[in-house]
Amino acid sequence: MPELVVTALLAPSRLTLKLLRAFMWSLVYSAALLAAAAYGCVALTSVLCRPRRGCCGRPRRAAPACLSDPALGEHGFLSLKSSGLCLHYVSAGCGHGPLMLFLHGFPENWFSWRYQLREFQSHFHVVAVDLRGYGPSDVPLEVDCYTTDLLMVDIQDVILGLGYSKCILVGHDWGGILAWNFSIYYPSLVDRLIVASASPMSVYQDYSLRHISQLFRSNYMFLFQLPWLPEKLLSMSDFQILKSIFTHRKTGIPRLSPNELEAFLYGFSQPNGLVGPLNYYRNLFRNLPLEPQELAMPTLLLWGEKDPYLELGLVEAISGRFVPGRLEAHILPGVGHWIPQSNPEEMHQYMWAFLQDLLG
């Protein structure tokens, strides 16, 4: 068939796709402007109520002592083969068993895995990385440097760069999203998958289209589509919005000490400290719509019953995509979003049981 005829036949479909994407982006940016107005009011109120803090975040010149606690492991930097970027990591238990690699969420860093680093270093080589854009790791500024494909290659380079051919991959929040994706596209590098408070993006997409309430819970991700403004709002009144995320009485991390709070704020207070983390969100809508994916990796999924950001219905939606017998899912009663930090003992019990056959 002549190329001109093929082009003519495909033209209506291509036009329809372009119109659908234009419509989608108009909705996304409309939601972004509404979210910006709401979060702008919150940030302005914080400045007015605490005028001494000013309109910007206070730079932290010295890292809090808890970030250099030797009980958590040794600090190192790994140069990635594919990108040349340098990622910071904390490692313990080298030589004690398989690699257990931890991927943190937003707005966190490697320190969010402090309980797990202590717990599992006796039987595993535990490694918690600062993902690209976070903390001492390299911080590319361009949005295009945070696509899912590039982030997947980062994880591959970390595993191989540490001298392993596979790992037990553990992720929470954004780290959980990356872990889901990595287990789908690089299954040979993952022995077991453990995810807390995160859904595969294709499942989240389909669920949110049927449950608009989930999009309201995730309203912040629309704000983060905008340039520079989210960085400004999050830093106002010395990072008060971030402080509230961590310390809110109902939705924050219970028993988080001021020193531990500073362990998270320290990285964000450095130059361009918020740019990289927010660029993860700025790539969320670029590849929509996503195709449904069948999940087959042996997986432990932990979910908080009171998670303010993710609905319980997502657990059933995830289960529906799994090969039977490959998913072990647990809903933790009364628990929120920050399972690795708020309920480490429960998480550890489930993890030990899930990994029992690897310990012999």
N, C-alpha and C positions, 0 to 999 in steps of 0.2 A: 504494500500500500504506500503511495507517495507520501513523503514527509509532510507536505502541505496539507493533505487530507487528514492525516493523524493529528496535526496541530489544530486544525479546525474542529475536529471531533472532541478533542480534549479541552478546548477553550472554555465551554460552559462550566465544566467541572473546576477548572483552575480559577475561574472568576468567582464561583461559589465559595471556594476555599478562602480566597482573598477577602471576600465580603464577611465570611464567618470570623476570620481572624481579626479583621478591622472592628467588627461588632464586639468580639471578646475583649479586645484591648480598650475599647471605649468604656465597657463596663468596669474593667480593672482600674482604669484611671479615674473613673467617677467614684468608685469605692475608695480609691487612694485619697482623693480630695476630701471626702467625708471623714475618713480616718485621720487625716492631717488636721482637720478642724477640731476633732475631738481630742486628739493627743496634744494639739497646740494649747487648748484650754487647760489641760492637766499640767503641762509644762509651765505655762504662764502663772497658774495658781501657785505652783511650787515656788517660783521666783518671788512672787508677791508675799507669800507666807514666810519665806526664808531669805530676805533680801541680802543678808550678809554673804550668802553663797554665790551670788552673782548669776550671770546668764550663761556661764560656761563651766565646763568641768575642770576641777583642780588637778593639774598634773601631779602624779605621784612620782617622787624622785627616787625613792628606795622601795624595793619589793618587800612585802611583809615576810616575817621570819618563817611562817608556815610553808612558804613556797620552797624553802631550802631544807625542810625537815629530812634528815638522812634516813629515817625509818621508811620513807616512801620510795626510796630508790636513788639511783644516780642519774644526773642530768647529762644529756648528750645532744648532738646535732647530727642529722643524717642528710647528706646531699643526694637528692633524687636523680636517678639516672635519666629519666625522660625530660624533665623540665629544667633541671639544674637548680631548682629551689632548695633551700635548706630548711628542714623542719626540726623543731625542738621536740624532745621526748624525755620521759622519765622511765627508767628501766630498773627492774629488780628481779632476783631469782634466776639469773642467767645460768643455764645448765641444769635447772631443776625440772625440766619437762618441756612440753610443747609451748609454742608461742601463744599467748593470750593478748590480743591487741584491742585496746580500748579507744573508741571514737566518741568525743564529747559533743554536746549540743550547744545551742545558743540560749542565753548569753553566758557561756561557761568557758572552761579551758581544761587542761589535763588534770588540774587539781580536783575536779568534780569526781574523779575516780580514786580519791585518797583511801577510802575504806576498802575498795576492791584490791588496790595495790598491796595493802597490808595483808589482806585475807588470803590471797592466792599465790603469793610469791614463794611459798614453801613447796608448791607442787608444779608451778608453771613459770615460764619466763614471761613476766607481766610487763607490758609496755603501754604507756599512755602518751599519745602524741598531742601536740598542739597543731591542729589542722592549719593548712595554709591560710594566712590572713589573721591568725590569732597569736597573741603573745610574742615570744621571741622568734617564732617562725617567720619566714619571709612573708612580706605583705605586698603582693602585686596590687596595683590600684585600679586596673581596668576591670570592668564588669565581665568581659569575655574571658578573663582568667579564672572564673569560678563556675564554669559549665560542669555539668554532671560528668561528662566524659573525662575532663581533666582531673576532677577529684577522684574518679575511679582509678586512674593511672597513678595518682599519688599513693593510694592505698597499696596497689600492686608493688610499687617501687619500695615502699616501707617494708613490706613482708620480705621481698627478695633481698633488699639491702641489709636487712638484719640477719640474713643467712638462712632463711627458712623457705620451704616450698609450699607451706600451708599454715593456717592458724585457726584458733578459736576467735571469732570476731564478735566483739561486744560493742553495742552502740546504744546511745540514748538521744532522744530528740533528733536534731539534725544528724548526729552521728548514727542514729538508728536508720534514718532515711538512706544515708550513704551505705550502711551495712546491708540493708535490703537489696539495694541496687547491685552492690558488689557481689553478693551471693548469687544473683541471677546471671550476671555477665562474666564473672570469674569463678565459677563453682569449684574448679580444680584447686583453687587457693584457699578454700574455706572448708575446714573440717566440721565445725559446728557454728551455728549462729545464735547469738543471744541478743535480744532487742528489748529495750524498756521504753515505753511511751513514744512509739513512732510507728507509722504505717507506711507501706510501700506507696509511692506517689500515684501509681495507677489506681490503687484501691482508694486512696484518699480522693482522687479526682472523681471517680464514679460515685462514691458515697456522698460527697459534697453536692453533686448535682441533684441528688435525690433528697438530701437533708440540708436545706439552706441554713439551718441553725448552726451547723458546723462551720460555715463560712463566717458567721458572726463571732464564733469563738476564736477564729483565726484572723480577726480583723486587722491585727498588726501587720500581717504579711502584705496587705494592700498598701499601707503607709510606706513600707520599706521599698516599694517599687519606685518611689520618687527619688530624684537626685538630691544630695547634700542635706535636705531638710530633716530627714530622720536622724542623721548624725547630730544635727544641731539640737533637736528636741530631746534626744536621749541624754545629751550631755548637760542640758540646762539644770541649774540649781545643783551643781556638783553631782550629776548623774542620778537625780532623784527618781526618775522613772525606772531605771535599772535597779536601784536600791529597793524600790517597792516590789519589783518582780521577785527579788530574792527574799525579802523580809516580811511580806504581807502576812498578816495573822492567819488567814484562811488559805491562801494560795501559794505562799512562799515556802522556803526550806525551813522546817522546824529546827530550833536550837542552833541556828547558824550564828557563830560568834562574830564580833566586829572584825577580828583579824582575818577570819575566813571570808567575810564579805570583801575585805580589801584585796584578798587574793584574786578575786574576779575583777574588781574595778581597776586594779593596777594596770593590766594590759590594755583595757579600753581607754585609760587616761593618757596613754602614750600617743605621739603623733600618728594620725591615721589609724588609731586603734579600733575604730568602729567601721571603717570603710570596708575592709575585707569581710567581716562577719555579715554585714548587710548586703554585700554583693552576692552572697549565696541566695538570698531571697530574690534578688533582681533577676535571677536566671530561672525562677520557678515556672513562669508562664511561657517561656520561649518554645518549649517543645510540646505544648498541648495541642490537640488531645493525645493522650498516651494510649497505646494498645494494651488490652488486658494481658496479664502475664500469669502463667501457672507457676506456683512456688513449690519447690521440692526439697530444699535444703533442710536437714534436721534442725529444728528451730525451737528455742525457748522464748516465749513472748510474755512479758510482764506488763501489766496495765493497772493504773490507779483508778479505783472506782470513782474518786472525786476529782479526777483530772479536769482542771478548768479550761484546758485548751483543746482536748480531744474527747469526743463522745465515746461512750461505751459501745455503741453500735458498730464502731470500726473493728472491734475484735471479731465479731461474727462475720463481717465483710472480709476480713483477712482470712479467716478460717475457710471461707467458701472458695478461696483461690488455691488452697493447698492440696497436694497429693495426700490422700488419706494416710494417717499414721506418722506424718512427718512434723506436725506442729503440736507443741505442748504449750497451752496458753493458760495463764493464771491471772485472775482479776483480784487485786489486793483491796479488801474492804477498808473504806475510810481513808485511803491513801490518795495523794495528789499526783502531781506531774514529775516530781524530782526523786524518783524511786532510789537511784543509787546513793543519794545523800540523805534522804529522809527515812528510808527503811532498808538500810544495808543488811541487817541481820536476816530479814525475810528474803531479800534478793540472794544472799549467799546460800541459804538453805536450798533454794530452788536450783541454783547454779551447781552446787556440789552434787545434788541428786541427778541432775541432767548430764553431768560429766563423769558420773561414777565409772562407767565402762572404760574411760580413758586413763584411769588412775591405777589400773592393775599392772 
